[in-house]
């Protein structure tokens, strides 16, 4: 059956084709059963399409112009081939387009994934097999234009180094936490340790002999055996803390005060 150009078939009444049909106009209605053969030319689906079976695309390019892409599988295969080799996985990965494209690509020669721009970790980063830093290693410092004694809550979400630029005038007990709504205890596993540095603008009357974590008192183990009893006369004072979580909400704290003046 040949349908003239510009005409269409309305399938509302049912149509059974046992031979070859050439449709130069269109099909209106439902098509049930199997379609065997080739569809040549362009195909446009203006509404929603649901494919209940597998979909295989054998073309050379697939473009998805959607604002949201959801994938149920937990693993997405890249550089898939029936005979994978080192050459087929080399330079495979993800490219993010922008003024300067960002790539996350596997480098076979180095045996790892490389990022062509900086990597920002906003929370805690876990490296189970170690970390190799070959470039410029930097760490953010939370700078506060004030005194530690006026800003006792140390939010480690902002970094592990905190610097207070106003000269101290009295003693203080800093409180370590992750942020105002999240405890440090919930962010650490038993057997993990962190290092925290607090830098104060020195004054003899300003020093910290105690520390709290998530608002609870802890026992400090000070290097040299004695807790601080005075700050430096000028410059800055550096408090370095090593904190080990030994049980739930239980920490071993090792503190060390280094003065840059007498």
Protein Blocks (a to p, Z undefined) as FASTA:
>chain_A
ZZdehiacdfknopadfbdcddfkbcedjdedjdedddedjdddfbdcddfbdcddfbfb
dcddbfbdcdfbfbdcehiafbdcfklmgopacddddfbdcdddddfklopacdfbdcdd
fbdcddfkbpadfbdcddddddddddfklmmbccfknojbdcdfbdcfbdcdddddfblm
bcfklmpcehiacdddddddddfklccfbdceehiacddddehhiacfbdcfehjddddd
ddddfbghiacdddddddfbZZ
